[in-house]
């Protein structure tokens, strides 16, 4: 897990070792050109499917296709429209038809190139096509690099909420080319930092402080700093997944802020907030709820809000639906237990707990706390 210097740049690897499976996350600039040979080493076959986020089909798609071809693959290349409203079973069915029409086989790898929506959807296709085929994550957004691409959670949305249909299907390989971050909009890049801050709050105060101290080189896309940022976050995600692959316990900690965030996204029909912006608001709401319940000190909220503001993420908003609507959406969340909303709340910086007995009126107050 230690970064290795190679010339002027830095490369890193993180290994995930699970009871039934193991794989490596490769992190560094320029790795897209090595995608084919790395896939060949883990999932050799004549055919492969490359599912490309339509936003980057013209920038990174050709390099990925050429790399697969140079490694001896005859790739089926297809694009997927990004956006939460396309992360659904209709898209999955369309992808099934393409794979079936091309007669991809059980050993043919599916490679997802793009953000978390393409990774989640492509992963669900890989998990269910012919009862499961090899899956390769090649994330091109910071959000996907530090979160969605690692851990094997794949799935799609339903009208009732996010990620309600899915599976656990671990990738055989994750290839993270940090150079792809240079083509992100500033808004998309900053959204990924919400998940990085989350990792600091739930597990690693040193990471929280490191982000605070290095925010300028991070925002300037300094190559070495980006590799370290991604590596540190992947190490945290990997450690949690290795402790609890199927979310029976501590993996639920990764949902800090997300029950609120998913309600924000669904309540605004996925059109107003990017995922990281919703997570930022959700973390503030959850932290304020923690203070209201006497679980943590108010200083934690102050630290969190200060860092999120420094990054450029929202901490209040005037665009939320009515609280009753948001509460109804929360009750449809897949983490609800015995009809009670299950939340991850902070105890201190670096430690959180699962709380499933919070009265609805207290949860409602936390919604009011982030209204601008």
URKA-V707264 format. One record per helix or strand of 3 or more residues. SS is the DSSP state (~ for helix, > for strand). FROM is the first residue (numbers start at 1). TO is the last residue. If there is no record, write none. Layout:
SS FROM TO
SS FROM TO
//
This chain:
> 4 6
> 9 18
> 21 28
~ 31 42
> 47 53
~ 54 70
> 74 80
~ 84 86
~ 89 101
> 109 114
~ 116 131
> 135 139
~ 142 148
> 153 158
> 161 168
> 173 177
~ 178 183
~ 186 203
~ 205 213
~ 215 219
~ 223 243
~ 250 255
~ 258 267
~ 275 292
~ 298 311
~ 323 331
> 343 348
> 351 355
~ 360 368
//
